[in-house]
């Protein structure tokens, strides 16, 4: 059984960076009616905190994908389990994701959402594991680059557990 063992990023560091990211996004989209798409379930806490700091008018929608299941490794097979409901043709869209690892899930989502004809499509990720990238994907707003470790907390989970932890923590096998 994997359990949280050490803190990688504290709740204070997270909140500070989320606030800074919101300032960057607000400056870039100050005249836009932004559509924020949160990837369920992992990004919902990050997206909730982020949108509370955004200063422009916005709408939110959600998309759910599956690629990990009960594992700590992506299967490489991505499927949408809940699609967006809103029509965002011609709107500026910000896709909010908890973590980008191999890039396969994000690439799949960007291809899918591009087909819905947004005016622009940008990505905000809380965590970036650039060392694991298999495909290059555009990340416009990045919270933290992290090492190749499996992490939980602040929305990220292992087998559905630990999303409620306020810090980002590295998991390891129980002793």
N, C-alpha and C positions, 0 to 999 in steps of 0.2 A: 504494500500500500504506500502510495506517495503522500507525503505530508509537507506543509510549509516548514522550511528550516531556517532561512535567513532573509532579511529584508534587503531588497535590491534598490527600491525607490520608496521613500517615505511619503506619507499622505501630504505632508507640507510641501515637499518637492513637486508632487503631482499637482496640487492645487495652484501653486505658483506658475507652473508651466502651462496648465490649462488656461489660466487667466491671460498669460502672454500670447498663447495661440489665438484666443478669442479676440484680442486686440489686433493681431495681424489680419485675421479674417475680416473683422469689422472694418478695418481700413481699406482692404482690398474690395469689399463688397458694400461699401457705405451707401451706394445708390441703387443697389439691387434688391429685388424681392427674392430672397434666397430660399431654396428648397434644401433642407437637410435630411439626408437619408442615413439612418443609423442601422448598422448591421447587428441583427439580433443573434445571440443574446449578449455576447461579450462586450459590445460597444455601448450598451444602453446607459451605463453609469457615466462613462466618459462623455457621451453625447448629451446627456442631461445636464451635467456640469458645464459643458462647453456652451450650449445654447443659452443658458442663464446669463452668460457674460457677453453674448453677441448683442450688438446695438441696432441692427437693421431689422426691418420686417422679415419674418421668415415663416415657413411652414415646415412641418416634419412628417416624415413617413418612415417606414421600416421595411427591411428586407432580411430574410433569414436564409442562411446557407449552411450546408453540412459538408465537412471534409475531414474532421478528426474522429468523430464518434467517441469511443471510450479510450482512445489511445493518446499518447503524447506526441505522435508523429502524424502529420497530414497523410491521408490516403492518396492524395493527388487527384482524387475524383471529387469534383465539386458539383453539388446540385442545389438549386434554389428550392427551399421548402415553404417559403412565403414571399411572394412578390410584392412590389410596391402597388399601392392602389391609386395614388394621385397621378394626374396627367401633368407632366412637367415639360412638355414640348415647349421649346423656346425659353425655358427658365434656366437660371444659374443654379447648378446642383453641387452640393458639397456632400460627398460620401464620407461618413465617419466610421472608422474601423478601429478595433482595439489593438490589433497587432498585424504587422505584415512580416511574414516569415519567408517561405519559398517564393511568394508572389503569385502562385497559381490561383488562389481564391480571389485575390484582388484583380488579377487580369480578367478572370471570368466575369466578375461583377462589373468591371468597367466596360467590357464588350457588351454585356447585357444591357446596362443602363444607357450606353451610347446609342443603342438601337431605339431608344425612346425619344431621341432628338432633342436633348437639352441644348441650351445656348452655350453653356460651358459645363465642364465636369471636372471638379477638383477633388482631391483626397486629403483628409486629415486623419493621421494615425497617431495613437498614443505611443505605441512601441514599435520599433523597427529592428528586426534581426537581419541586418544587411549581409552578414556573413553566411546566411543560409539561402540567399536569393538564387533561385533557379531561372527565373525570368525577370527581366527588368520591367518595373512598373513605375508610373509617375506618382510621386508623393509630394504634394504641394506644402503641406503643413505636418511637421514631425515633432512629436513630444520628446521622446528619448530614443537613442540608439542603445540597444542592450546586447550583451554577449549571448552566445548560443547556450541558453539554459531554459528549462521549462519553468514558466512563471504562472502564478495565480494571484488573485486579488483584484480589487477595483474593477470587477466585472469579468475578469478572466477566470477560467475554471479548470479543474481536472475532474472529468466524469461527473460534471454538474455540481461539484462542490467548490467551496472557497471563494465564490464570486463576491461575497459580502466583506471580505477582508479589506480594510481601508488602505493598506500598503501593497506594493507589488513585491511578492515574495518568491524566492526560488524554492522549488520542491525537490525532495530527495526521498529515497526509500527510508522507511522507518527502521530504526536500529533494532 
